[in-house]
Amino acid sequence: MNRYDDGHGRAAQRTVAAPPPARGRGFAQSWWGRAWLRALEDAALDGAAVKAGRRLARAGGVGAVTVRPGRVTAVVRDARGAAHRADVLVPELSEAEWGRLLDTTVGQAGHLAALLDGELPPHLIEDAAVGGVELLPGLGDLEPECDCGTWDHCGHTAALCHQVARLLDEDPFLLLLLRGREKDAFLAELHLRSTAPRAATSTPATVGVDASEAWAAGDILPPLPPLPGLPQFPGTPPPLTSATVPAPGMDPAALEHLAGRTAMEAYRLLAEVVRSASDDFRPEAEASRPDPMMFRSDPEATRSNPEVLHSDPRGHRSDPWHDAALTAGQDAVRLACGAPCDAVIERLAKESGRGRAGLATAVRAWCAGGVAALAVLDEEWQVEGLALAHARAALEAAWEADERPPFHSSGNRWTVPDEGVQLRLGRDGLWWPYRDEAGGWVPAGGPDRDPATALASARLDADSRDPERL
């Protein structure tokens, strides 16, 4: 690691050794790393260059990366072994923008404490954006330069961007250096600003209020009180079991389950309102996915984590499964989530036409992706034409030829027989991981556009999970 000062309190560069090749996993795990890659995908005019760069980076073709204000540089070797110097330029922040960023940080006690403790809080990036300071690159911010002569992003600059995304996962302070300040210089300025004595302000003595002003303010209503805090758990409906014989056709156990689900939905809607109205609301890009094993004997399991009932398979809090009307079979699967009692499970298994074991697998699929995941579970279709060409291109781009798994393909399903893992292609172009469990294929997680990432999820799930059974 090399450092020097340019005379303005800024470190001019840091050189980071090349990490090992990234085989079989996604390049960016953090939301800021993925935001960096989205900026690359938005800026590149040629999608093939982005895929070629991903292959080069995954194979270890990117050397040591040098990061300096406004520029990141590395030597990238292509598949033929030819070396090229690749640079990606990023606009630096102005002194006024740095001042606003420091003010934003000092104004938030949590940000200040984390930074002085050597950590870069993710919410700081969002708060800075609200104040007009963009730490993450936007559309057109990643300007490529490569000695191969390509004027747009080429495979070499795309490979460098993929490697930078990995480095940002490990050290998000590199964002500050790219924008013009090294970590130590920024923290020193932050310390000075946070400890500087504030100028005392003198308040003139109150001598009274003009009568006309007081009269004019008489009709102004006081501000509304703040919203109440979100309860820790959803409300519990009253038990419906009693000595009274239920009316014909009335199932108290099923009605109790529906009442509990309604309480969960009301809690979810209230949570959205409270979070959106709170000054401290921050979108959680890495929200927990729902537990695929929702058939538990303990009905309190979902009460302890109500958000598992309504979570997007890629980490958002939206509820895409309620955007369209559900069929009776789909609604039976939805209702089976949330640990219903045995009598309700049996009824839903019959109504869904799946049986008890099939319903358990369908619930896993629903928790991984709702209606789309159910379609992937149930449908095997022939991939033809343009869809087949895209699928083959994605599989070829995901691995080097000598590392590509020995897939056996059937319709929209690609199986690695010796490992008991499978990829299923959805009609939306997403890859869904599956694994073999007791002779049947079960969902192993949410979808991904990168088949290597989806297959890694299936392998990890197969190695580490010991799921509960019905």
N, C-alpha and C positions, 0 to 999 in steps of 0.2 A: 504494500500500500504506500503510495507516494502522495505527499501533501506539500503545498507551498501556498503562500499568501500573495494576493495580487495588489496589496496596498490599500484595499478598501474593506478589510475585515472578512474577505471571502476566500475560502479554500478553493484552489483552482482545479483540483482533481483528486479522485480516488480510483485506484485500480484494484479490481476485485478478481481473484482467480476464478477460472472457469469451473462451475460446479459439474458434477458427473452427469452423463447423459440422462435425459428424462424419458425413460422408456416405460410405456404402459400406464401413464398417468397424465392428468391434465397439467398444463404449464402453470396456471395461476389458481391458487386456492383462496386467496383473499379477494374481497370485492374491489379493492383498488387495483390489484393485479389484473383482474378481469376487465376493469375499466380501461386500463392501458391497452390491452389487446383489442377491445372494442374500438378504440381510437385508431389502431392500426387497420382493422378491417374496414372502418368507415373511410379511411384515407386512401387505401390502395385501390387503384382502378382495375387491377388484375387479380382476381381471387386465386388464380393458379400460383401467383408469386407468394401469397400468404401461405398456401399449403406447402409449397416447396421450402419456404423458410421454416415452417414447423417441422418438416422432416429433417432438415439440416440441424436444427437446434436439438431435436430429440436424439439424433445420432451423435451429438457431441462435437459438431462442426464449428462451434463458436469458441474462440479463445478467450483470454482474459479481457474483461470489460472495463474500460476507463470512463468514469463519469465525471464531468466537469459542468460548471454553470452553462446551461444552454446546449449541451452536446453530450452524446454518449458514443463511444467508439470501440470497435473490436475488429480483429482479423477473423474472417470467416472462410473456412475451407469448404468448397463445394464437393459434390460426389466424386469428381475426378481428382480431387486433391489440390486444385488450384486455389491459391490464397488471394483474398480480396479485402481491402480495407473498407469497412462499412461504417458510416456515421449516420446518426439520427439527431436532428436539431430540434430543440424545444424552446419556445420563447421564454425569456427570463422575466421575472416580476420586476416592476418598477419600484423605486424607493417608497412611493406613496402606497403601493399595494403591500409591501412588506410592513409598513407602518400600520395599515389596517389589520393585517394578520396578527401582528403583535398585540394590538388593542383587543382583538377578538379573543386571543388566548388569555391575556391578563384578566379580561372580564369574566372568564369562566374558571371558577376555582378548580373544577375537576380536570380541565385541560392543563391548567398551570401545574397542578401537582403531578400529573402524569408525565409531562414534559421534563420537569425538573428532576423526575425520578428516572429519566432516560427512556421513556416510552412515548410513542407517537399515537395519541388516541384517534381511532377512526372517525369519531364524530367531529374532530377538529376540521377535517377536510370538508365535511358538509357545512359546518358553521362558516368556514372561510368562503365557501361558494355563495352562501346567502349574503355575505358582506361584499360580494363582487370580486373575490380573489380565488382564481381557479388554480389549485395545485395540480389536479389531474389534467392531462391533455384533452382537448376537445377536437372537434372536426377540423382537420387541416393543421393541427399543431405539430404533428410528427412529420418533419420534412426530411426526406432521405437524401443521402449522398453516398455514392459507391463508385469505386474506380473501375467497375465493370462497364460503365458508360450508360446504364439505364437511368432515364430521367425520373421515372416513377419508382415506387417501392419495388425492389427486386427480391429474389430469394435470400440474398445476403443481408439486406437491411431488415427484412421480415424475420429472419433467424435471430438477428440481434434484438429485435423488439420482443420476441418470445423469451429470450434469455433475460432481458431486463425485467419482464413480468415475474420471472422466478426470483430475481434478486429483490424486487420490491416486496414479495411475500416475506423474505427473510429480513429485510431492512427497509422499512417504509421511509426512513429519514433520507434515503437517496432522492426522494421527491423534492425535498428542500434544496439539496445540492443542485439538482437539475434546474430548479427554478432560480438559483442564484445565491443560496446560503448553505454553508456546511452546518452540520448539527451543532458543533461546539460554538461556532460564531452566533448562530441563532439563539442557543440557550443562554449565551452570555448577554446578548441584547435583551432577551426576555427577563433575565435576572435583574438587570439594571432597571428596566422599566417597572418591574413589579415591586422593587424595593425603594424606588425614588419617592421622596416625600412629596405629598400632594399640596399644592398651593392652597392656603386657607382662604375660604371665601367668606366675606363679611355679609351678613344678612341685615338689611336695614330694619330698624325697629318698627313694629307694626303700630300704626297710628290710627287704625280703624278702616272700615270699608265704606266706600261711597254708597249712599242709599240707593241710587239708581242702579248700580251694579248688583247690589244685593237683590233688588226687586227683579231685575232681568234674569237672574240665576234661579229664581224661585220655581220656575216650571221645568228646570232641567232635572231629569230623573237620575237618581244615583246609579252607579254601574251595577250590572247584574252580579250576583255572588258567583264565585268560581264553581265549576262543576264538581260534584262529589267524586271522591276517589273511586277507582274500580274495586269492587269487592274481591277478596282473595279467591273465592270459588263461586260458581253459579249457584243459584238458589236450588233448594231441594224440594220437589213437589211433595205434597202430603201423600202418605200411603193410601192406596185405594182398597186394600184388603179389609174386609169387615165381616161381621156375622150375617149381613144381608146377602141374600142370594142375588147374584148379578142378573140383569135382564137378559133375555135370550139374545144370543149373538154378541154379547159383550164379554170381552176378555180383559179382566182387570190387569193381568201381567203385561199384556201388550199396551194397554192404555197408560200404565205407569211408565213404560219405556218411552212412549211417544211424548209424554209430559216431560220426562227428563231430557229428551232430545230438544224439545221446544225451549226448555230453560237454558240449555247449552247455546242454542241459536240466539236467544235473547242476550245472553252474556257476550257472545261474539259481536253482535251488532253494537252493544253498549261499549265494548272495548274499542271498536273502531272509532266511535264518536269521541270517546274520552281521549284516545291517543291523538286523533287528528286535531283536537282542540287544545291539547296541552302544548305549552311552550317548549317542553322537553322532548317532544315527539321526534323520533329519528327512525326512518325506515330501516328495518333490520334485514339486510341482504342475505345474512347467513342464519335465518331462522331455522329452528329444528324441524326436520321433516317428521310426519306422523309415524308412530310405531306401527309397522306392518302387521303385528300380531295383536289385533284388537279383541280377539276372543279370549278374554281372561275370566277367571272365576271370581275375581274381585271386582264388584261394580264400582268401587271407588277409584279404580285405576284411571279412568278418563276424567273423573272429577278433579283429580290432582293435576291434570294437564289438559284443560278443555280445549286448548288451541289445536290439539292433534286432530280434532274433528274437521277443521277447516283450514288446511294449510296447502299452499301451492307446492307442487313437487320440486320446484327450483328455489324455494325459500322465501316466497313472498306471502303476505298475509291476505291477499285477495282470495275470493272463493269462486273460481271459474266453473265449478261443477253445478252452480245454481243459475247459470246464465241461460240455460235452455231447459225445456220440459224433459223430464226423465220418463223412460218407459217403466212399466210395472217391475220388470226384472231388475233394472238399474236402481230403482228406488228401494227394492228389497235389499240389495247389497249396501246401499247407503245407510239404511236403517240398521243393518247388522253391525255397523261400526258402533263402538261405545259400550262394549261388554254387556249385551243383554242377557237375561236369564235363559236357562236351557229351554224353557217352553217357547220363548220368543224366537230363539235360534231355530228350533225345529219348525216353527211356523214359517219363518222367512226362508229357510232352506227349501221347504215344499213350494212356497209361492214363487221362488226364483227359478225353480226347476233344476237346480244345481246339486241338490243333496247337501249334506252337512259338510263333507270334506271339500266339495267344489265351492261352497259358499265361503269357507275359510280362505281358500286361495283367491277368490274374487275380492274379498275384503282387503287382502294384501295389495291386490292391484289397485283397488279404489284408493287406498291410503297413499299409493305411489303416484297417482295421477288422475283419479276420477274417471269420467266417461271415456276419455282417450285411452287410459290404461286398460279398462275393461275391453275395449275393442281390440287392443293388441293381444290381450289374453285369449279372447274367444276366436278371433279371425285369423285364418291362414290364407293368404292371398298371393297370387303370382305377381312378382315384381317384373315389369316389362318396360320396354321402350326407354324413355328418358329417365324414369325413376330407377330403372336397373342400372343405367349408365352412371347416374349420380351415386348410387349405392356402391358400385364397384370402385368408382374413383375415391370415395371416402375411405373404403377399406384399404385400398392401395396406398393412400396418403397417410394412413394412421400408423403403419409399421414399415420398416425396411423389409426388403424381400426375404432376407434370411431370418427375420424375427416374426413374420406374420404367422399367426396361429393356423393350424391345419383345419380350416373350417369345412364342414359339410353343410351345404346349403339345400334348403327345401322351402320353396315359396319365399316368404319374407323372414325366414328364420335361418340363422347361421350358427351352427353348433360346433363346439370343440368337444368331441365325444370323450376323449381320455380325461378331460378335466371336469366334465359334468357342468359346463357353463354354456350359455347361449345368448346370442344377440337377436332381438326381434326389431324389425324396421316398421315403424308406424307410418300411416299414410301421410303424416305431416313431415316426414323426413327425419324424425328423431329416432335414436337407437335406445332400446329398452333392455336392461340386463335381466337375465333369468338364470336360475341354477336348478340342478336336478336334486329333488328331495324325495326320497322314498319312491323313486321310479316315476315321479311326476315333475313337471316344470312349474316353478313358482317364481313370481317377481322377486328381484333382488335389489330393487331401488328405483329411483326416478330416472327419467330419460336424459340423454345428452346428445349434442350434435356430433361429438367426436366418438367414434366407435371404440377407440382405445380406452377412453375414460370410462365408457359404459361397461366394457369388458372387465376393466380393473375393478369396478364396483361389484360385478358378479363374482370375480375371484375372491375378493376380500370377504364378501358375504359368505361364500362357501367355506372359507377357511376359518371364519371367526364366529359364526352364528350357530347357536343350538336352539332353534325356535321351539316355543311351546306348541303343543298340539291340542287339537280338539279332544 
